[in-house]
Amino acid sequence: MLAAQAAPSDQVNLGAIGSGGRGMYVMGVFQKDPNVRVGSVCDVYEPNLEKALSLASKAQGGQSPRAIRNYKQILDDKSINAVLIATPEHWHHRMTLDAIAAGKDIYIEKPLCQTPEQGMDLIRAEKASKCIVQVGMQRRSYDLYLEGRKIVAAGTLGPVRMVRSWWLNNYVNQPPPAKLDGPLDWEQWQGPVKRRVAVDPLRFRHWRYFSEYAGGIAADQGAHAFDGMHLLMDASYPLAVTAIGNKIQATQFDQPESMVTIAEYPEEFTGIFTINYAAMKYQSKNDQLSQLDGDKARMDIGREECRVYMQGAEDTVAIAKRSERGFGYAAELHVQNFLECVRTRKTPTAPMRIGFQACLVTLLANISRKTGRRVRWDDVAGKVIL
């Protein structure tokens, strides 16, 4: 089926599926383009739906989108060109397949999927379609990371055999989740996972930390960290992944807040990602960093700055790059790239393959953590090897 084409005026009619905090934020970024109109908003939690409808209406001069409570109604709407999918992770696979079948262009938040098999399904579906798919790996469009990639490609660092990345925060001592502020279609929210009869505010508000719905914080943030490595190093799929996790401190959840992932690549480098969400809290501009260890120089790249230190002069910054507009600009650039590709039918900066590559490392990491084994990936067969 052919994807719906943008109107001659370049207007894109967007359907937003999932209007929590991230969904509303990205929808607002879409609306910075004067030729984008949000035609429908879907959510199963009424307070989120009402907030998103109000936000969208205000941004488009009082033109209110349709309120939708089942995403398939958006997919059936022929006037919708593209959809933003910003739901919990356990819905990504099914919704994305359905959106492709409906011929919609898709902006899907990360992590892309919950299993390697789901990822391969999505890649095949995208390949068989004419749909434009952009996964929310915004570093792929970010000016700072593109500058960093040029530095690596120029050979300034020399051969890079290791990339070390870390991310620090804390969610261990969270207060109990607030009661729901309005109606929730709990049955629909649970979707394809195990049914629980009673509404559980903890699972609803903190789904990222439960294995039924997501891969834990190591996957949620690890997808970004590893995608940054892949971009900077021009890396392909990993050869193997090994991971260990600390004892769970936030015992209301079932995934560790502290974890180390080691990924081996055919480009002859190792990527190490350390996440510790049982650490002290930092300003967001300082809570993450990737360091590329070359034999001529080291490059440090975070949210808003990139610095290079040469051998023999590691106390002096040799090259400094900064995003003057801050990390939020990355999302704007990524949405702009998607909209350009919707209009031109070019391939976006983060198609399904790129989104799956980053997600795959974290999926293999969770398998490794649970089995206590080094997990290999057969890129030709598209299968996990234990």
KOLZA-865149 format. One line per 3 residues: number of its first residue (from 1); their letters; for each residue x, y, z of C-alpha. Coordinates in nm, 3 decimals. Example, Ala and Ser with C-alpha at 12.3 -4.5 7.8 and 13.67 -1.06 7.14 Angstrom:
% KOLZA-865149
1	AS	1.230 -0.450 0.780  1.367 -0.106 0.714 .
This chain:
% KOLZA-865149
1	MLA	0.000 0.000 0.000  0.131 0.347 -0.088  0.183 0.588 0.201 .
4	AQA	-0.044 0.891 0.206  0.128 1.183 0.036  0.151 1.536 0.172 .
7	APS	-0.085 1.786 0.013  0.048 2.016 -0.261  0.063 2.292 -0.001 .
10	DQV	0.308 2.074 0.193  0.057 2.044 0.475  0.099 1.735 0.688 .
13	NLG	-0.202 1.616 0.884  -0.071 1.442 1.195  -0.235 1.190 1.422 .
16	AIG	-0.079 1.174 1.770  -0.102 0.833 1.939  -0.001 0.860 2.305 .
19	SGG	-0.012 1.199 2.474  0.187 1.162 2.793  0.473 1.397 2.870 .
22	RGM	0.694 1.290 2.581  0.406 1.263 2.337  0.284 1.616 2.412 .
25	YVM	0.637 1.753 2.388  0.710 1.601 2.047  0.363 1.696 1.920 .
28	GVF	0.445 2.054 2.015  0.770 2.031 1.819  0.573 1.915 1.515 .
31	QKD	0.345 2.216 1.549  0.637 2.456 1.514  0.608 2.381 1.143 .
34	PNV	0.329 2.607 1.013  0.227 2.343 0.759  0.157 2.077 1.020 .
37	RVG	-0.194 2.033 1.153  -0.274 1.791 1.432  -0.595 1.631 1.312 .
40	SVC	-0.644 1.373 1.586  -0.507 1.288 1.930  -0.547 0.944 2.085 .
43	DVY	-0.498 0.842 2.446  -0.663 0.597 2.684  -0.606 0.821 2.989 .
46	EPN	-0.856 1.108 2.985  -0.643 1.371 3.165  -0.359 1.324 2.915 .
49	LEK	-0.602 1.336 2.623  -0.762 1.658 2.745  -0.427 1.830 2.803 .
52	ALS	-0.301 1.734 2.458  -0.620 1.848 2.286  -0.596 2.184 2.461 .
55	LAS	-0.228 2.224 2.372  -0.281 2.131 2.008  -0.585 2.353 1.973 .
58	KAQ	-0.404 2.654 2.115  -0.108 2.601 1.879  -0.331 2.595 1.571 .
61	GGQ	-0.549 2.894 1.638  -0.837 2.718 1.807  -0.871 2.438 1.552 .
64	SPR	-0.930 2.145 1.783  -0.818 1.794 1.684  -1.054 1.500 1.710 .
67	AIR	-1.046 1.317 2.041  -0.973 0.947 1.979  -0.966 0.666 2.234 .
70	NYK	-0.866 0.377 2.008  -0.564 0.427 1.782  -0.714 0.225 1.497 .
73	QIL	-0.960 0.508 1.434  -0.664 0.734 1.352  -0.522 0.473 1.116 .
76	DDK	-0.859 0.443 0.940  -0.875 0.820 0.884  -0.772 0.887 0.522 .
79	SIN	-0.707 1.255 0.597  -0.415 1.170 0.827  -0.079 1.168 0.648 .
82	AVL	0.147 1.072 0.934  0.132 0.945 1.290  0.339 1.013 1.598 .
85	IAT	0.356 0.703 1.819  0.462 0.794 2.173  0.302 0.517 2.373 .
88	PEH	0.462 0.285 2.627  0.708 0.045 2.469  0.490 -0.266 2.484 .
91	WHH	0.261 -0.114 2.220  0.533 -0.005 1.972  0.552 -0.325 1.767 .
94	RMT	0.180 -0.372 1.712  0.100 -0.006 1.650  0.386 0.041 1.406 .
97	LDA	0.290 -0.267 1.205  -0.072 -0.146 1.195  0.035 0.203 1.088 .
100	IAA	0.248 0.062 0.806  -0.043 -0.156 0.694  -0.259 0.158 0.689 .
103	GKD	-0.004 0.338 0.469  0.086 0.606 0.722  0.425 0.772 0.758 .
106	IYI	0.548 0.716 1.112  0.751 0.895 1.376  0.798 0.632 1.648 .
109	EKP	0.960 0.699 1.984  1.243 0.480 2.110  1.321 0.213 2.216 .
112	LCQ	1.174 0.063 1.902  1.068 -0.280 2.028  1.084 -0.537 2.307 .
115	TPE	1.249 -0.836 2.135  1.492 -0.894 1.846  1.215 -1.086 1.665 .
118	QGM	0.987 -0.783 1.682  1.265 -0.567 1.539  1.314 -0.797 1.243 .
121	DLI	0.935 -0.795 1.184  0.939 -0.416 1.172  1.235 -0.396 0.935 .
124	RAE	1.069 -0.638 0.693  0.739 -0.447 0.710  0.908 -0.113 0.642 .
127	KAS	1.105 -0.260 0.351  0.788 -0.397 0.190  0.611 -0.060 0.216 .
130	KCI	0.651 0.291 0.081  0.615 0.443 0.427  0.860 0.693 0.574 .
133	VQV	0.962 0.578 0.921  1.167 0.789 1.161  1.267 0.641 1.499 .
136	GMQ	1.315 0.899 1.775  1.696 0.873 1.787  1.741 1.250 1.772 .
139	RRS	2.120 1.248 1.793  2.112 1.132 1.430  1.994 1.480 1.331 .
142	YDL	2.173 1.679 1.601  2.428 1.933 1.478  2.666 1.866 1.767 .
145	YLE	2.684 1.491 1.703  2.721 1.545 1.329  3.019 1.771 1.403 .
148	GRK	3.161 1.503 1.630  3.121 1.244 1.358  3.324 1.462 1.120 .
151	IVA	3.606 1.483 1.374  3.623 1.105 1.406  3.598 1.049 1.031 .
154	AGT	3.883 1.295 0.969  4.117 1.073 1.171  4.181 1.342 1.432 .
157	LGP	4.157 1.088 1.714  4.352 0.815 1.539  4.217 0.458 1.562 .
160	VRM	3.944 0.439 1.828  3.935 0.100 1.999  3.703 0.189 2.285 .
163	VRS	3.406 0.418 2.345  3.301 0.470 2.708  2.963 0.617 2.785 .
166	WWL	2.785 0.686 3.114  2.452 0.825 3.232  2.375 0.920 3.594 .
169	NNY	2.053 0.998 3.779  1.843 0.859 4.064  1.495 0.714 4.092 .
172	VNQ	1.544 0.485 4.393  1.365 0.687 4.662  1.062 0.799 4.468 .
175	PPP	0.742 0.883 4.655  0.444 0.651 4.598  0.272 0.718 4.265 .
178	AKL	-0.006 0.972 4.269  -0.361 0.851 4.230  -0.505 0.876 3.883 .
181	DGP	-0.662 1.211 3.807  -0.932 1.074 3.580  -1.062 0.776 3.385 .
184	LDW	-0.815 0.524 3.238  -0.903 0.246 2.997  -0.686 -0.002 3.186 .
187	EQW	-0.776 -0.297 2.965  -0.674 -0.116 2.648  -0.359 0.030 2.807 .
190	QGP	-0.235 -0.321 2.896  -0.280 -0.431 2.537  -0.069 -0.733 2.439 .
193	VKR	0.080 -0.810 2.783  -0.038 -1.014 3.081  -0.377 -0.901 3.208 .
196	RVA	-0.409 -0.757 3.556  -0.763 -0.695 3.674  -0.700 -0.410 3.914 .
199	VDP	-0.575 -0.074 3.790  -0.218 -0.028 3.914  -0.104 0.339 3.929 .
202	LRF	0.256 0.225 3.989  0.269 0.029 3.666  0.084 0.298 3.474 .
205	RHW	0.309 0.583 3.585  0.640 0.391 3.598  0.600 0.135 3.319 .
208	RYF	0.960 0.184 3.202  1.090 -0.009 3.503  0.877 -0.322 3.452 .
211	SEY	0.994 -0.593 3.212  0.642 -0.657 3.083  0.626 -0.310 2.932 .
214	AGG	0.986 -0.205 2.866  1.355 -0.294 2.892  1.430 -0.091 3.203 .
217	IAA	1.630 0.228 3.234  1.936 0.060 3.081  1.738 0.010 2.760 .
220	DQG	1.550 0.338 2.773  1.864 0.550 2.795  2.098 0.291 2.648 .
223	AHA	1.927 0.316 2.310  2.036 0.681 2.295  2.387 0.612 2.422 .
226	FDG	2.455 0.329 2.180  2.299 0.511 1.886  2.538 0.798 1.957 .
229	MHL	2.829 0.552 1.947  2.703 0.400 1.625  2.671 0.739 1.460 .
232	LMD	3.011 0.867 1.572  3.191 0.543 1.485  2.994 0.461 1.169 .
235	ASY	2.930 0.124 1.330  2.726 -0.171 1.212  2.533 -0.427 1.417 .
238	PLA	2.712 -0.565 1.724  2.889 -0.899 1.715  2.821 -0.977 2.081 .
241	VTA	2.698 -0.817 2.402  2.774 -0.888 2.768  2.600 -0.719 3.061 .
244	IGN	2.576 -0.726 3.438  2.330 -0.551 3.667  2.345 -0.457 4.033 .
247	KIQ	2.097 -0.585 4.290  1.770 -0.398 4.245  1.741 -0.118 4.501 .
250	ATQ	1.397 0.010 4.404  1.233 -0.321 4.492  0.889 -0.217 4.368 .
253	FDQ	1.032 -0.264 4.018  1.179 -0.574 3.851  1.478 -0.430 3.661 .
256	PES	1.805 -0.291 3.795  1.873 0.081 3.807  2.250 0.023 3.774 .
259	MVT	2.393 -0.180 3.486  2.703 -0.214 3.268  2.677 -0.318 2.902 .
262	IAE	2.975 -0.414 2.684  2.919 -0.437 2.309  3.171 -0.575 2.057 .
265	YPE	3.168 -0.448 1.699  3.314 -0.571 1.367  3.478 -0.229 1.329 .
268	EFT	3.722 -0.350 1.597  3.610 -0.135 1.885  3.428 -0.200 2.210 .
271	GIF	3.142 0.015 2.336  3.088 0.029 2.712  2.778 0.189 2.859 .
274	TIN	2.742 0.236 3.233  2.410 0.356 3.370  2.355 0.433 3.737 .
277	YAA	2.014 0.561 3.839  2.109 0.513 4.204  2.361 0.799 4.188 .
280	MKY	2.345 1.165 4.283  2.140 1.387 4.055  2.315 1.618 3.809 .
283	QSK	2.201 1.909 3.599  2.068 1.757 3.278  2.350 1.913 3.075 .
286	NDQ	2.600 1.714 3.285  2.424 1.382 3.341  2.569 1.195 3.044 .
289	LSQ	2.895 1.175 2.851  3.060 0.960 2.586  3.438 0.941 2.558 .
292	LDG	3.610 0.812 2.245  3.961 0.687 2.320  4.184 0.723 2.015 .
295	DKA	4.559 0.671 2.011  4.614 1.034 1.909  4.339 1.208 2.102 .
298	RMD	4.027 1.165 2.315  3.690 1.316 2.234  3.430 1.388 2.503 .
301	IGR	3.077 1.452 2.383  2.773 1.518 2.599  2.437 1.681 2.552 .
304	EEC	2.562 2.025 2.452  2.942 2.020 2.419  3.208 1.828 2.229 .
307	RVY	3.574 1.860 2.325  3.893 1.702 2.190  4.212 1.656 2.394 .
310	MQG	4.535 1.568 2.212  4.800 1.326 2.334  5.061 1.504 2.544 .
313	AED	4.830 1.798 2.611  4.531 1.641 2.778  4.474 1.945 3.003 .
316	TVA	4.414 2.170 2.703  4.106 2.163 2.483  4.228 2.136 2.122 .
319	IAK	3.886 2.143 1.955  3.562 2.265 2.111  3.215 2.246 1.960 .
322	RSE	2.896 2.359 2.128  2.530 2.354 2.041  2.427 2.711 2.111 .
325	RGF	2.059 2.618 2.108  2.096 2.332 2.354  1.996 1.968 2.350 .
328	GYA	1.629 2.043 2.290  1.730 2.152 1.940  1.807 1.787 1.857 .
331	AEL	1.437 1.696 1.870  1.350 1.994 1.651  1.606 1.894 1.391 .
334	HVQ	1.489 1.533 1.398  1.124 1.627 1.345  1.225 1.869 1.069 .
337	NFL	1.414 1.588 0.896  1.112 1.359 0.920  0.876 1.622 0.778 .
340	ECV	1.117 1.695 0.492  1.124 1.324 0.409  0.744 1.297 0.427 .
343	RTR	0.731 1.570 0.163  1.022 1.453 -0.056  1.003 1.073 0.006 .
346	KTP	1.374 1.065 0.089  1.510 0.828 0.355  1.519 0.994 0.700 .
349	TAP	1.821 1.001 0.929  1.687 0.728 1.161  1.487 0.470 0.965 .
352	MRI	1.381 0.139 1.117  1.722 -0.025 1.071  1.895 0.248 1.270 .
355	GFQ	1.636 0.241 1.547  1.660 -0.137 1.570  2.041 -0.135 1.574 .
358	ACL	2.044 0.083 1.887  1.760 -0.107 2.052  1.917 -0.443 1.969 .
361	VTL	2.222 -0.379 2.186  2.000 -0.318 2.488  1.785 -0.623 2.412 .
364	LAN	2.094 -0.844 2.394  2.218 -0.680 2.715  1.904 -0.779 2.903 .
367	ISR	1.932 -1.135 2.770  2.294 -1.145 2.883  2.210 -1.006 3.226 .
370	KTG	1.938 -1.266 3.280  2.134 -1.565 3.147  2.478 -1.468 3.274 .
373	RRV	2.623 -1.530 2.926  2.789 -1.342 2.642  2.520 -1.314 2.374 .
376	RWD	2.611 -1.308 2.005  2.415 -1.168 1.713  2.405 -1.328 1.367 .
379	DVA	2.352 -1.031 1.140  2.299 -1.245 0.828  2.029 -1.461 0.985 .
382	GKV	1.897 -1.183 1.207  1.902 -1.412 1.511  2.036 -1.427 1.865 .
385	IL	2.304 -1.690 1.932  2.337 -1.809 2.291 .
